Amino acid sequence: MPLFRVIAILGIMLFLPSPLRADETATKEECVVKCYEAAATIISQGQEEAIRLIGDPKGPFVWKDSYVFLMDLNGKMLAHPMQPELTKYDHVLLLTDPTGKALFVHFVNLARSSSSGWVDYMWPKPGKTTPAKKTTFIYRVPDHDLFVGAGVYVGGMIY
């Protein structure tokens, strides 16, 4: 059934408007679609090719002000197009946001327990150093110990 969901989401993508200007803001719906697309890439093309594509800052998984990243269930960052240095660590579970939230622990726990969902935290926008409120969709790749995530920056007050 999860593979059917991936295929259905990819079918829906055919009816979505083409990407807009790069300076526009990504939507939550786009994050979900891009995560399903990345999962389908892992399933169809393999983990190594997916790491190459997801890790490419000019690749198909970077759009507007968002991007997809790839992790395993042990907390290892396998691909991150904006901060590739995160892939150098054995795991990123000890890293926290400015509020002290262990966001990567939340990602792993969500991927293990629910397979998908949203996590709120603080993270700098691409090209910036000041953290902003962000919510990220986490999706566990069916039949793999991997998950992908993509998020949107949320305006308004910092939590």
Residue pairs with C-beta under 8 A, 6 or more apart in sequence:
2 115
2 142
2 143
3 43
3 142
3 143
5 36
6 36
6 39
6 40
6 43
6 142
7 40
9 32
9 33
9 36
9 37
10 36
10 37
10 40
12 33
13 33
13 37
16 33
19 63
19 64
20 64
22 63
22 64
23 64
23 65
24 64
24 65
25 64
25 65
25 152
25 153
26 63
26 64
26 65
26 66
26 150
26 152
27 152
28 118
28 135
28 137
28 152
30 63
30 64
30 66
30 150
31 66
31 136
31 137
31 150
31 151
31 152
32 137
32 139
32 150
34 61
34 63
34 66
34 68
34 150
35 68
35 116
35 137
35 138
35 139
35 148
35 149
35 150
36 139
37 60
37 61
38 50
38 53
38 54
38 61
38 68
38 70
38 148
38 150
39 139
39 141
39 142
39 148
41 49
41 50
41 53
41 54
42 50
42 70
42 141
42 144
42 146
42 148
43 141
43 142
43 143
43 144
45 53
47 78
47 144
47 146
50 70
50 79
51 70
51 78
51 79
52 79
53 59
53 60
53 61
54 61
54 68
54 69
54 70
54 78
54 79
54 81
54 148
55 70
55 79
55 80
55 81
55 84
55 87
56 62
56 81
57 67
57 81
57 82
59 81
61 67
61 68
61 81
61 150
62 68
62 81
62 82
65 125
65 126
65 153
66 150
66 151
66 152
67 80
67 81
67 82
67 126
67 150
68 81
68 148
68 149
68 150
69 77
69 79
69 80
69 81
69 148
69 149
69 150
70 77
70 78
70 79
70 80
70 146
70 147
70 148
71 77
71 78
71 92
71 104
71 107
71 108
71 111
71 146
71 147
71 148
71 149
72 78
72 145
72 146
72 147
73 108
73 111
73 112
73 145
73 146
73 147
74 91
74 108
74 145
75 91
75 92
75 93
75 104
75 105
75 108
76 87
76 89
76 90
76 91
76 92
77 86
77 87
77 89
77 92
77 104
78 87
78 146
79 87
80 86
80 87
82 126
86 92
91 104
92 104
93 102
93 104
93 105
93 108
94 102
95 102
95 103
95 104
96 102
96 103
97 103
97 121
97 122
97 123
97 131
98 122
98 131
99 121
99 122
99 159
101 121
101 122
103 119
103 121
103 123
106 119
106 121
107 119
107 136
107 138
107 147
107 149
108 147
110 116
110 117
110 119
110 138
111 138
111 139
111 140
111 147
112 140
115 139
115 140
116 137
116 138
116 139
116 140
117 137
117 138
118 135
118 136
118 137
118 138
119 135
119 136
119 138
120 133
120 134
120 135
120 154
120 159
121 133
121 134
121 135
121 136
122 131
122 132
122 133
122 134
122 158
123 131
123 132
123 134
123 151
124 130
124 131
124 132
125 132
125 153
132 153
132 154
132 158
133 153
133 154
133 155
133 156
133 157
133 158
133 159
134 151
134 152
134 153
134 154
135 151
135 152
135 154
136 149
136 150
136 151
136 152
137 149
137 150
137 151
138 147
138 148
138 149
139 147
139 148
139 149
140 146
140 147
141 147
141 148
